[in-house]
Structure formats: C-alpha cells, structure tokens
Amino acid sequence: MPGSESSAEFGVPAKSRRGKAGNLPLDLTSFVGRRHETADTRQLLSGSRLVTLIGAGGVGKTRLALRVADISRRTYDDGVWLVELGELHDGDLLAQTVSGALGLQDHSVRPPMAVLTEQLADSRILLVLDNCEHLVDAVAAFAHAVLRICPGVHILATSRESLDIRGEVVVRVPPLSLPELTRSTSTLREISRYDAVILFEQRAGTAVPGFALTDSNIGAVAEICRRLEGLPLPIELAAARLRAMSVEQIVERLGDRLRLLTLGGRGTPSRQQTLRVCIDWSYDLCSSQEQWLWARLAVFAGGFELDAAEGVLATDPPEELIDLLTSLVDKSVLIREEVGPVVRYRLLDTIREYGREKLHESGGSADLRKRHRDWYEQLVLRAKAEWIGPRQVEWIARLDREQPNLRDAMEYCLSEDAGAEAGMRIVTALYQFWFVRRLFSEGRHWLDRALASQESQHPFDRIEALCTSSTMAALQGDVDAGTVSADQARLLAARVGDPDLEALVVFAEGCLAVSRGELQQGITSLEKAIGVFRAGRNLIQLVPALVWLALAFEMNGDIQRGTASYEELIALTESRGEKIWRAMALCDYGFTLWQHGERSRGTALLEDGLRLSRMVGSQLSYAWALEQFAWTDVEQRPERSAVLLGAADVLFKAIGGRAPALTNLATLHEKSRQHARTSLGDRAFEAAMQRGAALSVDEAVAYALGEQPRTEVPATSNATLGLTRREQQVAELVAEGLSNRAIAERLVISQRTVEGHVEHSLVKLGFTSRTQLAAWVHEQKPGR
C-alpha cells in the first residue's frame, strides 16, 4: 500500500469532498436510479481491475461511472481520476492525456507510456476512462499495459463497445425503468416510482421551477418516457423543451424526435447537446459496411431474428452478416435479446428512425420494404401450413414476437399501389393466431381495409378473406356484419364454381347460424362443409369446423353426436401434435360429460385440457377452462367456485369479454354466480371473487388443478422483506425527517454507513426515494 511519498508523485492533486485525491466533477444535477447497476459495478471492480460499461449513446454510462467512482473514493488511497476522451481524436496522445488528467509531469524524451506506467507502478488509483468507443484499439493497448505493469491501478471505462482484452468485465447499461405499456390503469403513485419518470420530473423541475407530476399530466409524461425508451439523454432533452411547450405538445411532436430534442445545456459535451449529434457520433464510428447494415436493418419494426435479416437482405447482403450483426451489437447500435430459445435483435426507436433516414437518403427504401413484405408473407403462410401440427406453440410464440413487423408489412401492403392482395393473404393466414390471441377486432380492421381496396384481387383470396371476416364477426356476435360478408362471398363463389371455395362459404354460413341460435341450420351447413374439408384433408379448416359442430350438437342437446365430433376432433389433433383446439375440445367435452353424469371422466378431461392450455399460454383457453371448473364446483364447493369465477372474470376482461356465440356460456355463468352467492352470502361471495381476481394466471391454474395452496405474505413482515434491525432503525429515522448526517449522529455511526443502510432498504423494498421509504414506515404503524 503506497504511502505519502508515492502520493506526492501526483504533484498537487485536486482534493475531493472526502479528502481523497482526484478530479471528479461535482454533481450539478441529481443522480436518478441505477441502484442495482451501481452495486453490481462496485462489486465487479472489487474482483476485476478492468470493468467496461457499454451501452447506446445517451443511456447514461458516464453518469453511472461517475456515481460508482464517487462512492468508491475510500477504496483508492491515491484517488479516483476522470479522463475524458470524447474530444481526443488521436490515440497516440492517450498516455499524455491520462498523464495530464492526473497532474503528472515529465520533461524527458522517454516514451510517454513508459513514463506513465513507471509513475503509476506503486499507486492505488481508479482511472475512469470516459467515452472510449472511437479510440478502442488505443485504449485497449493502454489498459493492457497499465494492468500488466501497475498492480494497484483499476480502470472503469465507458464505451459503446467493449475493449475486448483479457481480464475485462463488461457491464451492459440498460435504459431506465419504465411504466408497463399494458398497465393503462396505473395510479400516479405507481407510475411516479419508475426511474425514467423520476428523471423527467427532476429535469422538468429545473427547466420550469414548480413543475410537478399530477393526475392530469402523468399519462403524457409516461408516454414521453415510453416513446424515448427510458434513455436518459433524450428524456433530459425532452424535459428541457418544457420551457416552451407543454408535456402534451411534446408527445405530439415526438414523431420527429431527432429534430425536437436539441436543447442540451452549455456544459454538456458537444456530442450530447442534441440527440441527432449523439447518434451521428455512433454512426461515424461504424465502418461503411456497418453503416450500410444499420440503415437496412431499420426496415424492421420491434426487432428481428437472424433468419429474417438473411431473408430480407437476401439479394445483396454484405459478406459475413453474422459478424456484422455482432459488430453492431458490440458497438451498442443493436440490442441482443434472448427470447426463450432464440436470439432477437432490435434497434431502439431513435436509432431506427435515424437508420430509416439514412436508408431513404440512399434510395433503397422502396425495394427493401417490398422484400420485408414478401418475407413476412411467406412466414405467415408457413405458419398457416404447419398450424395443425407439433410446431403450433412455436408458431404462436413467433407470431407474438413478430407483431410489429407484421403490422408494418400489412400497413405497407395497404398503402397506395403497394399490394393489397399480399396484405389480404397475410391477414387471412393469421386467422388462427387472431383466434388464439382474441384479436378479432384487429383482424377485422385489417380485412376491412384489404377488402375495401380497389386493386384487382384473386377470387380465391377475396372469398377466403370474406369468409374469415364473417367468422370473426360471428365470434364477436356481430351477425349482421358477418352475414353481409358471407353473402358477398357466396355471390363471388357462385361465379367461380370451385367446390373448395363453396365449402368455405358454407362453413361461414354455418357459424353465423349457430351464432343466431339457428342450431339445426348451422349443423346442416357445418356437416356439409366438413365433408369437403375431410375429403381434401384440409386440416386448417377441418379442425375449427369440428369444434363448431361439436358445440352446436351440445347446445342442441344431441349429446351422442356431439360426443362423436369431440372424439374425432381430439383424436385428429392429438395425432398431429396440435394443442390449442385440443385443449378447448378436452375442456368442452369434459364439461359435457360432467353435466351428464360422467363426473370422474369429465373432471379428468377438464384437467387435461387446462394442463394443455398451460403449455400453450392462451388466455382464452385459460379463461374458458377456469370458468368450466367453476361450474363443476358450484354445488359442492361454492367458495372454490367463486374464487375461480373471479380469476376467470379477470382473464375474460383482459381479452375483451366472453364469447356467447360459441356456447351458452353467459347463462351458465350467471347461474353459477347466483348459486355461489346464495350458498355463501353476499359478503363471503364477494371476498372469494376478490381472492380469485388477485391470483396470477399461474396461481389460478394451480388452484384449479389443486397443485398448491396460495400462501399470503403479510405486507408488514420485515423478516420477509429482509430489513435488518439496524436498517429498520434507520428507516424509522428517515420517516422522522432526519438527514443522513443527523441519523449518523443519533445512532453514533458514520454517515457513510447510514447511506449504505438507506440504499439497501430502498433496494429491498423496491423504492426509489426516501419519501417512499418514509411513507412505507408510516403505513406499517399500528392502527393504519
């Protein structure tokens, strides 16, 4: 450990706030969030001498590095030193630049690197090398030499790509936490806990003193943070715009964010004073091939997988596409994400918008969008062909992931002269997916637009689209609209004279008849269509037609023929490895058997159906199965029935309500509710419903199957939350309004120890501020 003599080699170094040598700048703005990243980076620095923080431009690497450096001062006897490399463009001057930042001087003719390593050989310091991406090779060579010769030197680097040398530990800095897109009913208190929102509020308060989050502006603020994807730089630039605009006006103009976000402060590095300049900096660091690929990858929306990149760029891809993708990931242009068994890549929206500008400038946008459309059309046609088979669950997951790209492709298809026929084929091929995900309104929206196109369309495509639209309307109970579509399909099919097309029309008419309650007519039509589908081995049409027929028999009281249809359906789907329709058939058939006295077999089939639904992850299947379990329990176990009804209610609400067109679901539901309420009494019934509504999907399924009881965790259990006795003590003093210094004096401990206790408590409780910690303490007091 070096003493004062080695420290003197640094001349007259600047003194930090805590008495250690160093040159870290004073924080002029508050540091928001990053508790986990801060703790993880400090931990890594204790075990590795080189840690590199990497991430996209504007993600907050520098602020995180400075935060870690600031709270690590006591670890380094000879100080913590910042070396800003953003304005250095000659790697040969790196050693001199570091020496200058450290206050070291040498007037000899010896190589600067040799002098520097000699002077640092016995020192214990932390070097923060900020913005290394444009000097990666030079910084890598520098770091290698320093780590080899100077055992007491640790390096914390920030870069848009790693240094890629032995001993380096890489930390990818993520964007700030964001409110969930699916939580439309979140409260002001819930939304204001997210780091991105906190950052906006604090910087907005600087731009417009007195600014505060309110119920009226929180939605717009959350939307700004979401649209800017939690990136600190654009969020700060957006907050600065409040000097001239309202939050609502900022939201309206975020479509042109590269032009809007241009108000960096005078003290901000030049590369970060506007969002465009920040991205220009990244773009200029890329090779010409990387720039070429960046622009063309911007054709994707919401991410892409390797096969899509290879397919869309198939006509003239650069050599070694995988290597180029890896390079863009390394440079933090692309984000690599593992989704189950696959890897997806995505560009942040701001990066994509920039790339699309470059693509448009190059003149290749139109051709690339056509290739994008064609590739995704082939994807959904393959999904349709393999839907009734063992890959069904894989296809559901893939189409889930590709929704942004599919919507983008359909929008392009339905734009002027872009190919409505292709759009019609894509939407029609997605029918089974629309059904699984209960996206009937969206499917009908796209079909209506495609059918309204004046472009010449192949009769088969148009008839299939009309029949698909009719069936989805029937599922929604919109019989009038469905009838209009079916009538148009019948007229067109009559002119074509194709038996397969005729069967599609008859099937659609059968679905409409069942929806109207005209069961015998529906059965006749469905049986006719099934005969054609069965003869042609048209599984994609045969399986759903059998489902409709079995339900129609059940609703008509024809249990024997319904049983035959269910058993054919179950045998057919099981032999093909299909799951979605089989899960629904098992549940429906099981409930039918249960109703007619075969309760043991019926319950077993219901359980098999629910387990299969769990493999698929379909909310529709879950909701349907839980509802049927509730009906079977209502007489013997009314409380359990009410819990399951409550869980099913939440799921049905999430997918847009029940589907009375398929079964007499509404009548059975009301009868079960009334029976359970009468058996339990109003208060106990409502309590059981609320317990069910509070269950997660996994918990509800486990509850229905009797797999495990749900255990409640008291909100006030400090042992469960993990607060130590001292942390609880500190939290109570925070709630009294004491500062860290005052708490330290009260408890006779160091202020740094108090800071650690507060930080650990915030992490354990999931809070982001002392105010939240204080509120939590007050909530735990007796009588509240």
Residue, then its C-alpha position, 0 to 999 in steps of 0.5 A: m500500500p503506497g504511502s505519502e511519498s508515492s502520493a506526492e508523485f501526483g504533484v498537487p492533486a485536486k482534493s475531493r469532498r472526502g479528502k481523497a485525491g482526484n478530479l471528479p466533477l461535482d454533481l450539478t444535477s441529481f443522480v436518478g436510479r441505477r441502484h442495482e447497476t451501481a452495486d453490481t459495478r462496485q462489486l465487479l471492480s472489487g474482483s476485476r481491475l478492468v470493468t467496461l460499461i457499454g451501452a447506446g449513446g445517451v443511456g447514461k454510462t458516464r453518469l453511472a461511472l461517475r456515481v460508482a467512482d464517487i462512492s468508491r473514493r475510500t477504496y483508492d488511497d491515491g484517488v479516483w481520476l476522470v479522463e475524458l476522451g470524447e474530444l481526443h481524436d488521436g490515440d497516440l496522445l492517450a498516455q499524455t492525456v491520462s498523464g495530464a488528467l492526473g497532474l503528472q509531469d515529465h520533461s524527458v524524451r522517454p516514451p510517454m507510456a513508459v513514463l506513465t506506467e513507471q509513475l503509476a507502478d506503486s499507486r492505488i488509483l481508479l482511472v475512469l476512462d470516459n467515452c472510449e468507443h472511437l479510440v478502442d484499439a488505443v485504449a485497449a493497448f493502454a489498459h493492457a499495459v497499465l494492468r500488466i505493469c501497475p498492480g494497484v491501478h483499476i480502470l472503469a471505462t465507458s464505451r459503446e463497445s467493449l475493449d475486448i482484452r483479457g481480464e475485462v468485465v463488461v457491464r451492459v447499461p440498460p435504459l431506465s425503468l419504465p411504466e408497463l405499456t399494458r398497465s393503462t390503469s396505473t395510479l400516479r403513485e405507481i407510475s411516479r416510482y419508475d426511474a425514467v419518470i423520476l428523471f423527467e420530473q427532476r429535469a422538468g423541475t429545473a427547466v420550469p421551477g414548480f413543475a410537478l407530476t399530477d393526475s392530469n399530466i402523468g399519462a403524457v409524461a409516461e408516454i414521453c418516457r415510453r416513446l424515448e425508451g427510458l434513455p436518459l439523454p433524450i428524456e433530459l432533452a425532452a424535459a428541457r423543451l418544457r420551457a416552451m411547450s407543454v408535456e402534451q405538445i411534446v408527445e405530439r411532436l415526438g414523431d420527429r424526435l431527432r429534430l425536437l430534442t436539441l436543447g442540451g445545456r452549455g456544459t454538456p459535451s458537444r456530442q450530447q447537446t442534441l440527440r441527432v449529434c449523439i447518434d451521428w457520433s455512433y454512426d461515424l464510428c461504424s465502418s461503411q459496411e456497418q453503416w450500410l447494415w444499420a440503415r437496412l436493418a431499420v426496415f424492421a419494426g420491434g426487432f428481428e431474428l437472424d433468419a429474417a435479416e438473411g431473408v430480407l437482405a437476401t439479394d445483396p447482403p454484405e459478406e459475413l452478416i453474422d459478424l456484422l450483426t455482432s459488430l453492431v451489437d458490440k458497438s451498442v447500435l443493436i440490442r441482443e435479446e434472448v427470447g426463450p430459445v432464440v436470439r432477437y435483435r432490435l434497434l431502439d426507436t431513435i436509432r431506427e428512425y435515424g437508420r430509416e433516414k439514412l436508408h431513404e437518403s440512399g434510395g433503397s427504401a422502396d425495394l427493401r420494404k417490398r422484400h420485408r413484405d414478401w418475407y413476412e408473407q411467406l412466414v405467415l403462410r408457413a405458419k398457416a401450413e404447419w398450424i395443425g401440427p407439433r410446431q403450433v406453440e412455436w408458431i404462436a410464440r413467433l407470431d407474438r414476437e413478430q407483431p410489429n413487423l407484421r403490422d408494418a408489412m400489412e400497413y405497407c401492403l395497404s398503402e397506395d399501389a403497394g399490394a393489397e392482395a399480399g396484405m389480404r393473404i397475410v391477414t387471412a393466414l393469421y386467422q388462427f393466431w387472431f383466434v388464439r390471441r382474441l384479436f378479432s377486432e384487429g383482424r377485422h380492421w385489417l380485412d376491412r381495409a384489404l377488402a375495401s381496396q380497389e386493386s384487382q384481387h384473386p377470387f380465391d383470396r377475396i372469398e377466403a378473406l370474406c369468409t374469415s371476416s364473417t367468422m370473426a364477426a360471428l365470434q364477436g356476435d356481430v351477425d349482421a356484419g358477418t352475414v353481409s360478408a358471407d353473402q358477398a362471398r357466396l355471390l363471388a363463389a357462385r361465379v367461380g364454381d370451385p367446390d373448395l371455395e363453396a365449402l368455405v362459404v358454407f362453413a361461414e354460413g354455418c357459424l353465423a347460424v349457430s351464432r343466431g341460435e339457428l342450431q339445426q341450420g348451422i349443423t346442416s351447413l357445418e356437416k356439409a362443409i366438413g365433408v369437403f374439408r375431410a375429403g381434401r384433408n384440409l386440416i386448417q379448416l377441418v379442425p375449427a369446423l369440428v369444434w363448431l359442430a361439436l358445440a352446436f350438437e351440445m347446445n342442441g342437446d344431441i349429446q351422442r353426436g356431439t360426443a362423436s365430433y369431440e372424439e374425432l376432433i381430439a383424436l385428429t389433433e392429438s395425432r398431429g401434435e396440435k394443442i390449442w383446439r385440443a385443449m378447448a375440445l378436452c375442456d368442452y367435452g369434459f364439461t359435457l360429460w360432467q353435466h351428464g353424469e360422467r363426473s370422474r371422466g369429465t373432471a379428468l378431461l377438464e384437467d387435461g385440457l387446462r394442463l394443455s392450455r398451460m403449455v400453450g399460454s392462451q388466455l382464452s383457453y385459460a379463461w374458458a377452462l377456469e370458468q368450466f371448473a367453476w361450474t363443476d364446483v358450484e354445488q359442492r364447493p361454492e367458495r372454490s367456485a367463486v374464487l375461480l369465477g373471479a380469476a376467470d372474470v379477470l382473464f375474460k376482461a383482459i381479452g375483451g369479454r366472453a364469447p356467447a356465440l360459441t356456447n351458452l356460456a353467459t347463462l351458465h355463468e350467471k347461474s353459477r354466480q347466483h348459486a355461489r352467492t346464495s350458498l355463501g352470502d353476499r359478503a363471503f361471495e364477494a371476498a372469494m371473487q376478490r381472492g380469485a381476481a388477485l391470483s396470477v394466471d399461474e396461481a389460478v391454474a394451480y388452484a384449479l388443478g389443486e397443485q398448491p395452496r396460495t400462501e399470503v405474505p403479510a405486507t408488514s413482515n420485515a423478516t420477509l422483506g429482509l430489513t435488518r434491525r439496524e436498517q429498520q432503525v434507520a428507516e424509522l429515522v428517515a420517516e422522522g425527517l432526519s438527514n443522513r448526517a443527523i441519523a449518523e449522529r443519533l445512532v453514533i455511526s458514520q454517515r457513510t454507513v447510514e447511506g449504505h443502510v438507506e440504499h439497501s432498504l430502498v433496494k429491498l423494498g423496491f423504492t426509489s426515494r426516501t419519501q417512499l421509504a418514509a411513507w412505507v414506515h408510516e403505513q406499517k404503524p399500528g392502527r393504519 
